[in-house]
């Protein structure tokens, strides 16, 4: 005698299935599983309903189908010959228990809006299943996000940790909004000592750019600049200067755009990234032993001490070109902390990633948790042939 099980306020018949070692199939009497709850994929003539392995195991778990000779354990044993089957099943079961209709593909799962199902509704999420130990290939991530976005779906990662608990992340790939025009001081002349670029600076001048030239700037990184005779000679509007107490040794923000650090009362020292950006902008000329140093030569020199310099300089330049003020994010374990110039504290943490770069999911999880605890947005700046893609992993509850 067939049993009836209630689901979604409807009684659905418990039906028998066949398993040939590769595929679970049901007859036309199982049509209700598809029509009422979105399980399986019907054949063209409607006489057969084919179940994905995760669907079949879940329906066995719910006592919705019977497979002669197979209980839950035997079926699980048959399916776990495929790598990573169990974690896919855990995600499928969790989504079903949350009230979603789920189909396999095109990534791992296609998840429908609550109350909707295949044939009568629209899917909302494209879900990729991962382990906390998987490496995240950022190039692949951008491609999969683009595929989901082209279908107008949200791209979600379902991450299974070592204790088989689940965390969901919505993936957002974005371009940065403009915060204003990029600001660069200059023309400047620096001297290379080792890998550091050192500039001369007036010890009794603190200069700020005219209000109409730049957006309001964070008081914690007040914009200052030494007098530039070359700018005056070229009749380029220069900064407005006053003569307060000179900045303390080690203070930052001593040039327009918050470049450099006070080495002492007459010198500024630039970071390698600041140096490369200012050279690219045509604002800085470098000398060593009285001879000019070109940008490629200095990049090669700086890259000796920093194997990530290639991707860092591209992301740093992109942030500057969008009007942001990036400073080192070392204390947060990332490449940059980023200011918009409107708030005292930095608002973003940004980590530069090479075109073919990869990172453990566990590392990304720590980054997301840290950024949330310090109230900042965490972005991974992925260097791509079409520009810099900024990837955000946002934890969500489905």
C-alpha positions as CSV (number, residue, x, y, z in Angstrom):
1,X,0.0,0.0,0.0
2,X,1.4,3.4,-1.0
3,X,1.8,5.9,1.9
4,X,1.0,9.6,1.7
5,X,3.3,12.3,3.1
6,X,2.3,15.9,3.7
7,X,4.5,18.7,2.2
8,X,3.6,22.3,1.5
9,X,0.1,21.6,2.8
10,X,-0.3,18.9,0.2
11,X,-0.3,15.1,0.4
12,X,2.3,13.6,-1.9
13,X,2.5,9.9,-2.7
14,X,5.5,7.8,-1.5
15,X,6.7,6.3,-4.8
16,X,9.2,3.6,-5.9
17,X,12.3,4.4,-7.8
18,X,14.9,2.5,-9.7
19,X,18.7,2.9,-9.4
20,X,21.0,1.4,-12.0
21,X,24.2,2.4,-10.3
22,X,24.4,5.7,-12.2
23,X,20.9,7.3,-12.3
24,X,17.8,7.3,-10.2
25,X,14.5,7.2,-12.2
26,X,10.9,7.2,-11.3
27,X,7.8,6.5,-13.3
28,X,4.9,8.8,-14.3
29,X,3.2,8.2,-11.0
30,X,6.0,10.5,-9.5
31,X,5.0,13.5,-11.6
32,X,3.7,15.2,-8.5
33,X,7.2,15.4,-7.1
34,X,8.1,17.7,-9.9
35,X,4.9,19.6,-10.3
36,X,4.3,20.3,-6.6
37,X,7.9,20.5,-5.1
38,X,10.3,20.9,-8.1
39,X,12.2,17.6,-7.7
40,X,13.9,16.0,-10.7
41,X,13.7,16.7,-14.4
42,X,10.9,15.0,-16.4
43,X,11.5,13.3,-19.7
44,X,10.2,14.7,-22.9
45,X,7.1,12.4,-22.8
46,X,6.6,12.8,-19.1
47,X,6.9,9.1,-18.5
48,X,10.2,9.3,-16.6
49,X,11.4,11.6,-13.8
50,X,15.2,11.6,-13.4
51,X,16.6,12.6,-10.0
52,X,20.1,14.1,-9.3
53,X,22.0,12.1,-6.7
54,X,21.5,14.8,-4.0
55,X,17.7,14.8,-4.8
56,X,17.4,11.1,-4.5
57,X,19.3,10.9,-1.2
58,X,17.3,13.7,0.2
59,X,14.0,12.1,-0.8
60,X,15.1,8.8,0.8
61,X,16.0,10.8,3.9
62,X,12.4,12.2,3.9
63,X,10.9,8.8,3.2
64,X,9.4,10.2,0.0
65,X,10.7,7.5,-2.3
66,X,11.8,3.9,-2.0
67,X,14.6,2.3,-4.0
68,X,14.6,-1.6,-3.7
69,X,17.8,-2.8,-2.1
70,X,18.9,0.7,-1.0
71,X,18.4,2.5,2.3
72,X,20.0,5.8,3.1
73,X,23.4,4.4,4.1
74,X,23.7,2.2,1.0
75,X,22.7,5.0,-1.3
76,X,25.1,7.4,0.4
77,X,27.9,4.8,0.0
78,X,27.1,4.5,-3.7
79,X,27.1,8.3,-4.3
80,X,30.2,9.2,-2.2
81,X,32.5,7.5,-4.8
82,X,32.1,11.0,-6.4
83,X,34.5,13.5,-4.8
84,X,32.8,16.2,-2.6
85,X,29.4,14.6,-2.9
86,X,28.6,14.8,0.9
87,X,29.2,18.6,1.1
88,X,27.0,19.1,-1.9
89,X,24.3,17.0,-0.2
90,X,24.6,19.0,3.0
91,X,24.1,22.3,1.1
92,X,21.2,20.9,-0.9
93,X,19.5,19.6,2.3
94,X,20.0,22.9,4.1
95,X,18.4,24.8,1.2
96,X,15.5,22.4,1.0
97,X,14.9,22.6,4.8
98,X,14.8,26.4,4.4
99,X,11.9,26.1,2.1
100,X,13.7,26.6,-1.3
101,X,13.1,24.6,-4.4
102,X,16.6,23.6,-5.8
103,X,17.8,22.2,-9.1
104,X,21.3,21.2,-10.0
105,X,23.4,23.5,-12.3
106,X,24.7,25.6,-14.0
107,X,27.3,26.1,-11.2
108,X,26.3,23.7,-8.5
109,X,22.7,24.7,-7.7
110,X,20.0,26.9,-9.0
111,X,17.8,28.1,-6.1
112,X,14.3,29.4,-6.7
113,X,12.5,32.1,-4.7
114,X,10.5,30.8,-1.8
115,X,7.1,29.6,-2.9
116,X,8.3,29.2,-6.6
117,X,9.5,26.1,-8.4
118,X,10.8,25.0,-11.8
119,X,8.3,25.6,-14.6
120,X,6.2,28.2,-12.8
121,X,8.7,30.5,-11.1
122,X,12.1,32.3,-11.4
123,X,15.3,31.2,-9.8
124,X,17.0,33.8,-7.6
125,X,20.5,32.4,-6.7
126,X,23.3,30.6,-8.4
127,X,25.1,28.7,-5.7
128,X,28.7,27.3,-5.8
129,X,29.6,24.8,-3.1
130,X,33.1,25.0,-1.6
131,X,35.1,23.7,1.4
132,X,36.8,26.0,3.8
133,X,40.1,24.5,2.5
134,X,39.4,25.2,-1.2
135,X,41.6,27.7,-3.0
136,X,39.6,30.6,-4.5
137,X,40.7,31.4,-8.0
138,X,39.8,35.0,-8.5
139,X,39.8,34.9,-12.3
140,X,37.3,32.0,-12.1
141,X,35.3,33.8,-9.5
142,X,34.9,36.9,-11.8
143,X,33.8,34.7,-14.7
144,X,31.2,32.8,-12.7
145,X,29.9,36.0,-11.2
146,X,29.5,37.5,-14.7
147,X,27.6,34.4,-15.8
148,X,25.2,34.7,-12.9
149,X,24.8,38.5,-13.4
150,X,24.1,38.0,-17.1
151,X,21.2,35.7,-16.0
152,X,20.2,38.4,-13.5
153,X,20.9,36.0,-10.5
154,X,22.7,36.6,-7.3
155,X,26.0,34.6,-7.1
156,X,26.3,32.8,-3.8
157,X,29.1,30.7,-2.2
158,X,28.0,28.0,0.2
159,X,31.1,27.1,2.2
160,X,31.2,23.9,4.3
161,X,33.7,24.0,7.1
162,X,35.5,21.1,8.8
163,X,32.6,20.5,11.2
164,X,30.1,20.4,8.3
165,X,28.6,23.7,9.2
166,X,27.5,26.1,6.4
167,X,28.2,29.8,5.7
168,X,26.8,31.6,2.8
169,X,28.5,34.6,1.0
170,X,27.0,36.7,-1.6
171,X,29.6,37.6,-4.2
172,X,29.6,41.2,-5.6
173,X,32.0,42.3,-8.3
174,X,32.0,46.0,-8.7
175,X,33.8,49.1,-10.0
176,X,34.6,51.8,-7.5
177,X,32.5,55.0,-7.5
178,X,34.4,58.2,-8.1
179,X,35.0,60.3,-5.0
180,X,36.6,63.2,-6.8
181,X,39.4,64.1,-9.1
182,X,42.8,62.5,-8.4
183,X,45.1,64.9,-6.5
184,X,48.8,65.0,-7.1
185,X,51.4,67.4,-5.9
186,X,54.3,68.5,-8.1
187,X,56.5,69.0,-9.9
188,X,58.8,67.3,-7.4
189,X,62.4,66.1,-7.4
190,X,63.4,63.2,-5.2
191,X,66.7,61.4,-4.5
192,X,66.9,57.6,-4.3
193,X,68.6,56.3,-1.2
194,X,68.5,52.5,-1.4
195,X,64.9,51.9,-2.3
196,X,63.5,55.0,-0.6
197,X,62.7,58.3,-2.4
198,X,63.5,61.4,-0.3
199,X,62.3,64.9,-1.0
200,X,63.3,68.2,0.4
201,X,60.6,70.1,2.3
202,X,60.3,73.5,3.9
203,X,60.3,73.2,7.7
204,X,58.1,76.2,8.3
205,X,55.4,75.8,5.7
206,X,52.2,73.8,6.0
207,X,50.2,74.1,2.7
208,X,46.7,73.1,1.8
209,X,45.2,73.0,-1.7
210,X,42.5,75.6,-2.6
211,X,39.0,74.4,-1.6
212,X,37.7,74.5,-5.1
213,X,40.5,72.1,-6.3
214,X,39.9,69.2,-3.9
215,X,37.0,67.6,-1.9
216,X,37.0,67.9,1.9
217,X,39.8,65.9,3.3
218,X,39.9,63.9,6.5
219,X,41.4,66.0,9.3
220,X,43.4,63.0,10.5
221,X,45.3,63.1,7.2
222,X,45.3,66.9,6.6
223,X,46.5,67.9,3.2
224,X,49.8,69.8,3.2
225,X,52.4,70.7,0.7
226,X,55.7,72.5,0.5
227,X,55.9,75.6,-1.7
228,X,56.7,74.6,-5.3
229,X,58.6,77.3,-7.2
230,X,58.1,75.5,-10.5
231,X,54.4,75.7,-10.2
232,X,54.5,79.4,-9.5
233,X,56.7,79.9,-12.6
234,X,54.3,78.0,-14.8
235,X,51.4,80.0,-13.3
236,X,49.7,76.8,-12.2
237,X,47.4,77.5,-9.3
238,X,49.3,76.4,-6.2
239,X,48.4,75.6,-2.7
240,X,47.5,78.2,0.0
241,X,50.3,78.4,2.5
242,X,50.5,79.5,6.1
243,X,53.3,79.3,8.7
244,X,52.1,77.4,11.7
245,X,54.3,75.0,13.7
246,X,55.9,72.5,11.4
247,X,54.5,69.0,11.3
248,X,56.0,66.6,13.7
249,X,58.6,64.1,12.6
250,X,56.9,61.0,11.3
251,X,53.6,62.6,10.6
252,X,51.8,61.8,7.4
253,X,49.8,63.8,4.9
254,X,52.6,66.3,4.2
255,X,51.9,66.7,0.5
256,X,48.6,67.4,-1.3
257,X,46.7,64.1,-1.6
258,X,48.3,62.8,1.6
259,X,51.6,61.6,0.2
260,X,54.8,61.0,2.2
261,X,56.0,61.0,5.7
262,X,58.1,63.6,7.5
263,X,61.6,62.1,7.9
264,X,62.7,65.3,9.7
265,X,62.0,69.0,9.4
266,X,63.6,69.4,6.0
267,X,62.9,66.0,4.4
268,X,60.0,63.8,3.3
269,X,60.2,60.1,2.5
270,X,57.8,58.4,0.1
271,X,56.7,54.8,0.0
272,X,57.5,52.8,-3.1
273,X,53.9,52.8,-4.2
274,X,53.6,56.6,-3.7
275,X,56.9,57.1,-5.7
276,X,55.7,54.9,-8.6
277,X,52.3,56.6,-8.7
278,X,53.8,60.1,-8.7
279,X,56.3,59.1,-11.4
280,X,53.5,57.7,-13.5
281,X,51.5,60.9,-13.1
282,X,54.5,63.0,-14.2
283,X,54.7,64.7,-10.9
284,X,58.0,63.3,-9.6
285,X,61.5,63.1,-11.1
286,X,63.9,60.7,-9.4
287,X,67.7,61.1,-9.2
288,X,70.4,58.7,-8.1
289,X,74.0,59.9,-7.9
290,X,72.8,63.0,-9.9
291,X,71.4,60.9,-12.8
292,X,67.7,60.4,-13.6
293,X,66.0,57.1,-12.7
294,X,63.1,56.1,-14.9
295,X,59.9,54.5,-13.6
296,X,60.6,51.0,-15.0
297,X,64.1,51.0,-13.3
298,X,62.6,52.0,-10.0
299,X,59.8,49.4,-10.3
300,X,62.4,46.7,-10.8
301,X,64.2,48.0,-7.8
302,X,61.1,48.1,-5.6
303,X,60.0,44.6,-6.7
304,X,63.1,43.0,-5.3
305,X,61.8,43.6,-1.8
306,X,58.1,43.0,-2.6
307,X,57.1,40.1,-4.8
308,X,53.5,41.5,-4.9
309,X,54.5,44.9,-6.1
310,X,53.2,44.3,-9.7
311,X,49.6,43.9,-8.6
312,X,49.8,46.3,-5.7
313,X,50.9,49.2,-7.9
314,X,48.1,48.6,-10.3
315,X,45.4,48.6,-7.6
316,X,47.0,51.5,-5.8
317,X,47.0,53.6,-9.0
318,X,43.4,52.7,-9.7
319,X,42.3,53.7,-6.2
320,X,44.1,57.0,-6.6
321,X,42.6,57.6,-10.0
322,X,39.1,57.2,-8.4
323,X,39.9,59.9,-5.9
324,X,40.6,57.6,-2.9
325,X,43.6,57.8,-0.5
326,X,45.2,54.4,0.0
327,X,47.6,53.9,2.9
328,X,49.3,50.8,4.1
329,X,46.9,48.2,5.6
330,X,49.6,46.2,7.3
331,X,48.1,46.5,10.7
332,X,44.9,44.9,9.4
333,X,46.8,42.2,7.5
334,X,46.0,43.6,4.1
335,X,47.6,45.7,1.5
336,X,45.6,48.9,1.9
337,X,43.4,50.8,4.2
338,X,41.4,53.3,2.1
339,X,40.1,56.8,2.9
340,X,37.5,58.7,1.0
341,X,38.6,62.0,2.4
342,X,35.3,62.6,4.1
343,X,35.7,60.7,7.3
344,X,38.3,60.4,10.1
345,X,38.7,56.7,9.7
346,X,39.4,54.5,6.7
347,X,36.3,52.9,5.2
348,X,37.7,50.0,3.2
349,X,40.3,47.4,3.4
350,X,41.7,46.4,0.0
351,X,43.9,43.4,-0.9
352,X,45.5,43.3,-4.4
353,X,45.3,40.0,-6.2
354,X,47.2,39.1,-9.4
355,X,45.3,38.0,-12.6
356,X,45.8,34.3,-11.9
357,X,45.9,34.8,-8.1
358,X,44.3,32.4,-5.7
359,X,43.7,32.4,-1.9
360,X,42.4,29.8,0.6
361,X,38.8,30.3,1.5
362,X,39.7,30.2,5.1
363,X,41.9,33.2,4.6
364,X,39.1,35.1,2.9
365,X,36.8,34.2,5.8
366,X,39.2,35.6,8.3
367,X,39.5,38.8,6.3
368,X,35.7,39.2,6.1
369,X,35.3,38.7,9.8
370,X,38.1,41.1,10.6
371,X,36.7,43.9,8.4
372,X,33.3,43.5,9.9
373,X,34.7,43.8,13.4
374,X,36.5,47.1,12.5
375,X,33.4,48.3,10.6
376,X,35.1,48.4,7.2
377,X,34.2,47.0,3.8
378,X,36.6,44.2,2.6
379,X,37.4,44.2,-1.1
380,X,39.8,42.1,-3.1
381,X,41.2,44.1,-6.1
382,X,41.6,41.5,-8.9
383,X,43.9,42.6,-11.7
384,X,42.1,41.8,-14.9
385,X,42.6,42.4,-18.6
386,X,39.6,44.7,-18.6
387,X,40.7,46.7,-15.5
388,X,40.6,46.2,-11.7
389,X,37.6,44.2,-10.5
390,X,36.8,44.7,-6.8
391,X,35.3,41.5,-5.3
392,X,33.3,41.6,-2.1
393,X,32.4,38.5,0.0
394,X,29.3,39.5,2.0
395,X,28.0,37.1,4.5
396,X,24.3,36.5,4.2
397,X,21.5,34.5,5.8
398,X,19.3,32.8,3.2
